[in-house]
Amino acid sequence: MFGLNGRQIFLLLMLFLLLFAGSKYVPPYFTAFQFNDFIRQEVKFAAASRKNTEKLRSDIVEKAKELGVPIGARDIRITRRGPSFTLELEYRFPIDWKIYHHELVFHASETGEIFENAGN
């Protein structure tokens, strides 16, 4: 077939399979990297940008919708400890092969300081 021996055909099939798998798995990892970096920056600078926990939560959900990350506001757990807080989030990306369904699970956990109004 096209002057190729069995070994060359096998290597071409493996290369095709590798490229196909990469096209399924690389985009969710790239999106997760961008989203986790956004979360890290938002939490780190929450006090400096004068954000409370609800504003932080809504900004994260908005960015998730922009990037296509399947989460809702109730998926974001914020635990307050005095002037600091911990934000935890677990989200999943479904990978749909025709014969196999797989989910990639990502977890983000960041700690930062929160802005408090003097009146509260």
C-alpha positions in Angstrom: 0.0 0.0 0.0 1.6 3.3 -1.2 5.0 1.5 -1.1 5.0 1.2 2.7 5.8 -1.9 4.7 3.9 -3.1 7.7 6.1 -1.3 10.2 5.7 2.1 8.5 2.0 1.6 8.3 1.9 0.8 12.1 4.0 3.9 12.9 1.7 6.1 10.8 -1.3 4.7 12.6 0.3 5.3 16.0 1.2 8.8 15.0 -2.4 9.4 13.9 -3.7 8.0 17.2 -1.3 10.2 19.2 -2.4 13.3 17.3 -6.1 12.5 17.7 -5.6 11.9 21.5 -3.7 15.1 21.8 -6.5 17.0 20.1 -8.9 15.7 22.8 -6.7 16.1 25.9 -4.5 19.3 25.2 -7.4 21.9 25.1 -8.8 21.0 28.5 -5.4 21.1 30.1 -4.6 24.5 28.5 -8.0 25.9 29.6 -7.5 24.5 33.1 -4.0 26.2 33.3 -5.5 29.5 32.2 -8.4 29.2 34.6 -6.3 28.2 37.6 -3.9 31.1 36.9 -6.9 33.5 36.8 -8.1 32.1 40.2 -4.6 32.5 41.7 -4.4 36.1 40.6 -7.9 37.0 41.8 -7.3 35.5 45.2 -3.8 37.0 45.6 -5.0 40.5 44.8 -8.6 40.3 46.3 -7.7 42.7 49.2 -5.8 45.1 47.0 -8.7 45.3 44.5 -11.2 45.7 47.4 -13.2 42.6 46.6 -15.4 40.7 49.0 -16.1 37.0 48.8 -19.3 37.4 46.7 -17.7 39.7 44.1 -14.8 37.2 43.9 -17.2 34.3 43.4 -19.1 36.1 40.7 -15.9 37.1 38.9 -14.6 33.5 38.9 -18.0 32.2 37.6 -17.9 34.8 34.8 -14.4 33.8 33.8 -15.4 30.2 33.8 -18.3 30.9 31.4 -15.9 32.8 29.2 -13.4 29.9 29.1 -16.1 27.2 28.9 -15.3 25.7 32.3 -18.4 23.8 33.5 -18.9 25.2 37.0 -21.5 27.2 38.9 -21.4 29.6 41.8 -22.3 26.8 44.3 -19.2 24.8 43.2 -16.9 27.4 44.7 -16.2 26.8 48.4 -14.9 29.8 50.3 -13.9 29.3 53.9 -13.2 32.5 55.9 -10.7 32.6 58.8 -10.6 36.1 60.1 -9.1 38.5 57.5 -8.0 35.6 55.3 -9.9 33.0 53.3 -9.4 29.8 51.4 -11.0 29.2 48.0 -11.5 25.6 46.9 -12.9 24.5 43.6 -13.1 21.1 41.8 -14.2 20.9 38.2 -14.3 18.3 35.5 -13.9 18.3 31.7 -15.6 15.4 29.9 -13.5 13.8 27.1 -15.8 12.0 24.7 -14.2 9.4 22.5 -16.8 7.5 20.5 -16.2 4.2 22.4 -14.9 5.6 25.7 -16.0 8.4 28.0 -13.4 9.9 30.3 -13.4 12.9 32.7 -10.4 15.0 33.6 -10.7 16.3 37.2 -9.0 19.6 38.1 -8.7 21.1 41.6 -7.9 24.7 42.6 -7.1 25.7 46.1 -5.8 29.2 47.0 -5.5 31.2 50.1 -5.5 35.0 50.4 -6.7 38.0 52.3 -10.1 39.5 51.9 -11.2 43.1 51.8 -13.5 44.0 54.8 -15.7 47.1 55.0 -15.1 49.1 58.2 -18.9 49.1 58.8 -19.1 45.3 59.0 
